[in-house]
Amino acid sequence: MIKYILFDLDGTILDFNMGEKDAFIKTINNFFDYKVKEEDIKKFSELNEYYFNEYKNKKMERKEFHFNRFNEILKYLGLKNDPVELNKYYVESLKYEAIIFDDVIEILDYLSNKYQLFIASNGMIEVQNKRLEISGLKNYFKKIYVSEDIGFNKPDIEFFNYIFNDLNDFNKDNYIIIGDRLDSDILGAINSNIHNIYVNRFNINDSNIKPEYEVIDLLKIKDILK
């Protein structure tokens, strides 16, 4: 019987794509007299995703991930400055980007009356805490589990083992994770033998990772968790 719901944050509850875009534009505008184009935003998003996956898969440290994404985008834009300083400004800007998807409040109201809700996020503690706070969503969740604090990223089984230990409940049937990433949320759930719901907002599934449940928006979860 499900007791604990682990919610991913970015892409599931908060619109990370919009937050990433806004924070990137603010960062470039702060350092340069340069008008950011849509293709620049797309390129930064691609670089951010690539280097994040390298970090998530333990191929580089967090500092390298942060440095490389701005070092590469500066080369692409033909601009010169310190990638470390740009990253600092970007991270600070990202803290205040808390754009909530339209289906979030209703589903949290529904689920919080029936289950214990938690955040389970790959990210930085200071960023995720601040974004939850300013979004007004923090009180829905009993606790926030963030990879930077745990020391492991989803889909690493140790990320989930930390939560089981912290809650002192090792019955895997009591847990379900809700997330938008097959390669971290769903794969992590499969590796850890817990239930999972894939939030496929853009109707894309080109992976061989098979979720237990799949929904196009959070409100469809009412049909699963009754």
FIDO-170724 format. One record per residue (C-alpha): x, y, z; chain; residue in one letter. Coordinates in Angstrom, 2 decimals. Layout:
<<X; Y; Z>; 'A'; 'A'>;
...
//
This chain:
<<0.00; 0.00; 0.00>; 'A'; 'M'>;
<<1.40; 3.38; -0.99>; 'A'; 'I'>;
<<2.29; 5.59; 1.99>; 'A'; 'K'>;
<<5.04; 7.83; 0.63>; 'A'; 'Y'>;
<<5.06; 9.82; -2.61>; 'A'; 'I'>;
<<8.44; 11.06; -3.83>; 'A'; 'L'>;
<<8.00; 13.99; -6.20>; 'A'; 'F'>;
<<10.69; 15.06; -8.60>; 'A'; 'D'>;
<<10.88; 18.86; -8.79>; 'A'; 'L'>;
<<12.20; 20.16; -12.13>; 'A'; 'D'>;
<<10.01; 19.31; -15.09>; 'A'; 'G'>;
<<7.43; 17.67; -12.83>; 'A'; 'T'>;
<<6.31; 20.41; -10.44>; 'A'; 'I'>;
<<8.30; 23.42; -11.65>; 'A'; 'L'>;
<<8.82; 24.38; -15.29>; 'A'; 'D'>;
<<12.59; 24.07; -15.47>; 'A'; 'F'>;
<<12.77; 24.92; -19.16>; 'A'; 'N'>;
<<11.24; 28.33; -18.58>; 'A'; 'M'>;
<<13.31; 28.88; -15.45>; 'A'; 'G'>;
<<16.50; 27.91; -17.24>; 'A'; 'E'>;
<<15.66; 30.24; -20.14>; 'A'; 'K'>;
<<14.90; 33.24; -17.91>; 'A'; 'D'>;
<<17.99; 32.73; -15.73>; 'A'; 'A'>;
<<20.22; 32.35; -18.78>; 'A'; 'F'>;
<<18.93; 35.55; -20.41>; 'A'; 'I'>;
<<19.38; 37.48; -17.15>; 'A'; 'K'>;
<<22.93; 36.16; -16.83>; 'A'; 'T'>;
<<24.01; 37.11; -20.34>; 'A'; 'I'>;
<<22.33; 40.52; -20.08>; 'A'; 'N'>;
<<24.12; 41.18; -16.79>; 'A'; 'N'>;
<<27.59; 40.61; -18.26>; 'A'; 'F'>;
<<27.26; 41.67; -21.89>; 'A'; 'F'>;
<<25.57; 44.09; -24.26>; 'A'; 'D'>;
<<24.19; 41.20; -26.27>; 'A'; 'Y'>;
<<20.68; 40.32; -27.38>; 'A'; 'K'>;
<<20.03; 36.66; -26.65>; 'A'; 'V'>;
<<18.43; 34.76; -29.53>; 'A'; 'K'>;
<<16.27; 31.66; -29.41>; 'A'; 'E'>;
<<19.04; 29.54; -30.91>; 'A'; 'E'>;
<<21.36; 30.71; -28.11>; 'A'; 'D'>;
<<18.84; 29.55; -25.50>; 'A'; 'I'>;
<<18.49; 26.20; -27.28>; 'A'; 'K'>;
<<22.27; 25.77; -27.39>; 'A'; 'K'>;
<<22.69; 26.55; -23.70>; 'A'; 'F'>;
<<19.91; 24.10; -22.82>; 'A'; 'S'>;
<<21.65; 21.39; -24.85>; 'A'; 'E'>;
<<25.00; 22.11; -23.16>; 'A'; 'L'>;
<<23.38; 22.22; -19.74>; 'A'; 'N'>;
<<21.71; 18.86; -20.34>; 'A'; 'E'>;
<<24.86; 17.26; -21.73>; 'A'; 'Y'>;
<<27.15; 18.34; -18.90>; 'A'; 'Y'>;
<<24.52; 17.60; -16.26>; 'A'; 'F'>;
<<24.31; 14.02; -17.54>; 'A'; 'N'>;
<<28.11; 13.77; -17.45>; 'A'; 'E'>;
<<28.00; 14.91; -13.82>; 'A'; 'Y'>;
<<25.04; 12.68; -12.96>; 'A'; 'K'>;
<<26.87; 9.67; -14.42>; 'A'; 'N'>;
<<29.95; 10.51; -12.32>; 'A'; 'K'>;
<<32.12; 11.43; -15.30>; 'A'; 'K'>;
<<32.90; 14.87; -13.85>; 'A'; 'M'>;
<<32.59; 16.84; -10.64>; 'A'; 'E'>;
<<29.88; 19.46; -10.07>; 'A'; 'R'>;
<<32.41; 22.31; -10.44>; 'A'; 'K'>;
<<33.44; 20.96; -13.84>; 'A'; 'E'>;
<<29.81; 20.68; -14.92>; 'A'; 'F'>;
<<29.16; 24.29; -13.91>; 'A'; 'H'>;
<<32.35; 25.59; -15.50>; 'A'; 'F'>;
<<31.99; 23.67; -18.76>; 'A'; 'N'>;
<<28.43; 24.74; -19.54>; 'A'; 'R'>;
<<29.37; 28.43; -19.45>; 'A'; 'F'>;
<<32.81; 27.98; -20.96>; 'A'; 'N'>;
<<31.22; 26.30; -23.97>; 'A'; 'E'>;
<<28.34; 28.74; -24.37>; 'A'; 'I'>;
<<30.75; 31.69; -24.26>; 'A'; 'L'>;
<<32.76; 30.10; -27.07>; 'A'; 'K'>;
<<29.57; 29.55; -29.04>; 'A'; 'Y'>;
<<28.47; 33.16; -28.57>; 'A'; 'L'>;
<<31.94; 34.56; -29.28>; 'A'; 'G'>;
<<32.01; 36.32; -25.91>; 'A'; 'L'>;
<<34.74; 36.46; -23.28>; 'A'; 'K'>;
<<34.38; 36.47; -19.51>; 'A'; 'N'>;
<<34.96; 34.21; -16.51>; 'A'; 'D'>;
<<32.69; 31.13; -16.75>; 'A'; 'P'>;
<<32.85; 30.75; -12.97>; 'A'; 'V'>;
<<31.40; 34.23; -12.42>; 'A'; 'E'>;
<<28.67; 33.67; -15.00>; 'A'; 'L'>;
<<27.74; 30.39; -13.34>; 'A'; 'N'>;
<<27.50; 32.05; -9.92>; 'A'; 'K'>;
<<25.13; 34.66; -11.30>; 'A'; 'Y'>;
<<23.10; 32.04; -13.14>; 'A'; 'Y'>;
<<22.68; 29.86; -10.05>; 'A'; 'V'>;
<<21.63; 32.87; -8.00>; 'A'; 'E'>;
<<19.11; 33.84; -10.69>; 'A'; 'S'>;
<<17.80; 30.29; -10.94>; 'A'; 'L'>;
<<16.91; 30.32; -7.23>; 'A'; 'K'>;
<<14.12; 32.78; -8.01>; 'A'; 'Y'>;
<<12.73; 30.95; -11.04>; 'A'; 'E'>;
<<9.81; 28.98; -9.59>; 'A'; 'A'>;
<<7.25; 28.64; -12.36>; 'A'; 'I'>;
<<4.58; 26.17; -11.30>; 'A'; 'I'>;
<<2.81; 23.99; -13.86>; 'A'; 'F'>;
<<-0.96; 24.57; -13.98>; 'A'; 'D'>;
<<-1.83; 21.07; -12.73>; 'A'; 'D'>;
<<0.34; 21.16; -9.60>; 'A'; 'V'>;
<<-1.77; 22.80; -6.88>; 'A'; 'I'>;
<<-4.85; 20.66; -7.52>; 'A'; 'E'>;
<<-2.94; 17.38; -7.44>; 'A'; 'I'>;
<<-0.95; 18.34; -4.33>; 'A'; 'L'>;
<<-4.16; 19.27; -2.54>; 'A'; 'D'>;
<<-5.64; 15.93; -3.54>; 'A'; 'Y'>;
<<-2.64; 13.77; -2.62>; 'A'; 'L'>;
<<-1.60; 15.55; 0.57>; 'A'; 'S'>;
<<-4.89; 14.49; 2.20>; 'A'; 'N'>;
<<-4.11; 10.81; 1.54>; 'A'; 'K'>;
<<-0.32; 10.36; 1.50>; 'A'; 'Y'>;
<<2.94; 11.74; 2.87>; 'A'; 'Q'>;
<<4.64; 13.83; 0.19>; 'A'; 'L'>;
<<8.37; 14.35; -0.26>; 'A'; 'F'>;
<<10.65; 16.02; -2.80>; 'A'; 'I'>;
<<13.33; 13.79; -4.35>; 'A'; 'A'>;
<<15.49; 15.96; -6.59>; 'A'; 'S'>;
<<18.84; 16.00; -8.32>; 'A'; 'N'>;
<<20.16; 19.48; -7.71>; 'A'; 'G'>;
<<21.64; 22.00; -5.33>; 'A'; 'M'>;
<<20.17; 22.34; -1.84>; 'A'; 'I'>;
<<20.16; 26.15; -1.76>; 'A'; 'E'>;
<<18.52; 26.42; -5.19>; 'A'; 'V'>;
<<15.80; 23.82; -4.66>; 'A'; 'Q'>;
<<14.92; 25.00; -1.15>; 'A'; 'N'>;
<<14.61; 28.61; -2.27>; 'A'; 'K'>;
<<12.49; 27.77; -5.29>; 'A'; 'R'>;
<<10.09; 25.67; -3.22>; 'A'; 'L'>;
<<9.86; 28.45; -0.67>; 'A'; 'E'>;
<<9.04; 31.24; -3.10>; 'A'; 'I'>;
<<6.66; 29.01; -5.06>; 'A'; 'S'>;
<<4.57; 28.60; -1.91>; 'A'; 'G'>;
<<4.69; 24.80; -2.23>; 'A'; 'L'>;
<<7.12; 23.92; 0.56>; 'A'; 'K'>;
<<4.46; 23.18; 3.17>; 'A'; 'N'>;
<<3.01; 20.36; 1.08>; 'A'; 'Y'>;
<<6.13; 18.29; 1.64>; 'A'; 'F'>;
<<7.28; 16.51; 4.81>; 'A'; 'K'>;
<<10.92; 16.70; 3.76>; 'A'; 'K'>;
<<13.12; 17.64; 0.82>; 'A'; 'I'>;
<<15.68; 15.09; -0.38>; 'A'; 'Y'>;
<<18.30; 16.65; -2.66>; 'A'; 'V'>;
<<21.20; 14.82; -4.30>; 'A'; 'S'>;
<<23.79; 17.39; -3.19>; 'A'; 'E'>;
<<22.90; 16.64; 0.43>; 'A'; 'D'>;
<<22.56; 12.87; -0.01>; 'A'; 'I'>;
<<25.79; 12.48; -1.96>; 'A'; 'G'>;
<<24.24; 10.44; -4.78>; 'A'; 'F'>;
<<22.15; 11.36; -7.82>; 'A'; 'N'>;
<<19.08; 9.59; -9.14>; 'A'; 'K'>;
<<19.06; 6.92; -10.57>; 'A'; 'P'>;
<<21.73; 5.65; -8.15>; 'A'; 'D'>;
<<20.15; 3.12; -5.80>; 'A'; 'I'>;
<<21.99; 4.79; -2.90>; 'A'; 'E'>;
<<19.88; 7.90; -3.40>; 'A'; 'F'>;
<<16.78; 5.85; -2.67>; 'A'; 'F'>;
<<18.43; 3.78; 0.08>; 'A'; 'N'>;
<<19.11; 7.04; 1.89>; 'A'; 'Y'>;
<<15.39; 7.83; 1.87>; 'A'; 'I'>;
<<14.41; 4.34; 3.03>; 'A'; 'F'>;
<<16.86; 4.63; 5.91>; 'A'; 'N'>;
<<15.80; 8.14; 6.80>; 'A'; 'D'>;
<<12.12; 7.16; 6.95>; 'A'; 'L'>;
<<13.04; 3.86; 8.62>; 'A'; 'N'>;
<<10.70; 2.00; 6.30>; 'A'; 'D'>;
<<12.19; -0.63; 3.99>; 'A'; 'F'>;
<<8.94; -1.93; 2.54>; 'A'; 'N'>;
<<9.37; -0.93; -1.09>; 'A'; 'K'>;
<<5.64; -1.29; -1.79>; 'A'; 'D'>;
<<5.05; 1.77; 0.39>; 'A'; 'N'>;
<<6.87; 4.08; -2.03>; 'A'; 'Y'>;
<<6.11; 5.62; -5.40>; 'A'; 'I'>;
<<8.08; 8.24; -7.29>; 'A'; 'I'>;
<<6.50; 10.71; -9.71>; 'A'; 'I'>;
<<8.89; 12.25; -12.22>; 'A'; 'G'>;
<<9.44; 13.45; -15.77>; 'A'; 'D'>;
<<12.78; 11.75; -16.47>; 'A'; 'R'>;
<<13.02; 8.16; -17.54>; 'A'; 'L'>;
<<16.79; 8.08; -17.07>; 'A'; 'D'>;
<<16.75; 9.22; -13.46>; 'A'; 'S'>;
<<13.30; 9.07; -11.80>; 'A'; 'D'>;
<<11.95; 5.97; -13.50>; 'A'; 'I'>;
<<15.22; 4.07; -13.87>; 'A'; 'L'>;
<<16.01; 4.83; -10.23>; 'A'; 'G'>;
<<12.61; 3.48; -9.20>; 'A'; 'A'>;
<<13.12; 0.33; -11.25>; 'A'; 'I'>;
<<16.59; -0.19; -9.78>; 'A'; 'N'>;
<<15.20; 0.32; -6.27>; 'A'; 'S'>;
<<12.07; -1.79; -6.80>; 'A'; 'N'>;
<<9.59; 0.96; -5.98>; 'A'; 'I'>;
<<6.47; 2.05; -7.83>; 'A'; 'H'>;
<<6.74; 4.84; -10.38>; 'A'; 'N'>;
<<4.72; 7.23; -12.52>; 'A'; 'I'>;
<<6.29; 8.83; -15.57>; 'A'; 'Y'>;
<<5.01; 12.34; -16.26>; 'A'; 'V'>;
<<5.30; 12.58; -20.04>; 'A'; 'N'>;
<<4.19; 16.17; -20.58>; 'A'; 'R'>;
<<5.55; 16.37; -24.13>; 'A'; 'F'>;
<<4.43; 12.88; -25.18>; 'A'; 'N'>;
<<7.97; 11.68; -25.87>; 'A'; 'I'>;
<<9.20; 8.21; -25.02>; 'A'; 'N'>;
<<12.09; 7.07; -27.19>; 'A'; 'D'>;
<<13.72; 5.02; -24.44>; 'A'; 'S'>;
<<13.68; 1.32; -23.65>; 'A'; 'N'>;
<<13.01; 2.22; -20.01>; 'A'; 'I'>;
<<9.43; 1.18; -19.29>; 'A'; 'K'>;
<<7.55; 3.01; -16.53>; 'A'; 'P'>;
<<4.93; 1.32; -14.39>; 'A'; 'E'>;
<<2.46; 4.11; -15.13>; 'A'; 'Y'>;
<<2.52; 6.99; -17.59>; 'A'; 'E'>;
<<0.48; 10.22; -17.55>; 'A'; 'V'>;
<<0.47; 13.32; -19.71>; 'A'; 'I'>;
<<-0.35; 15.61; -16.80>; 'A'; 'D'>;
<<-0.42; 15.36; -13.02>; 'A'; 'L'>;
<<-4.21; 15.35; -12.73>; 'A'; 'L'>;
<<-4.32; 11.93; -14.39>; 'A'; 'K'>;
<<-2.63; 10.60; -11.24>; 'A'; 'I'>;
<<-6.06; 10.71; -9.59>; 'A'; 'K'>;
<<-6.92; 7.65; -11.66>; 'A'; 'D'>;
<<-3.92; 5.79; -10.23>; 'A'; 'I'>;
<<-3.69; 6.93; -6.62>; 'A'; 'L'>;
<<-7.26; 6.93; -5.33>; 'A'; 'K'>;
//
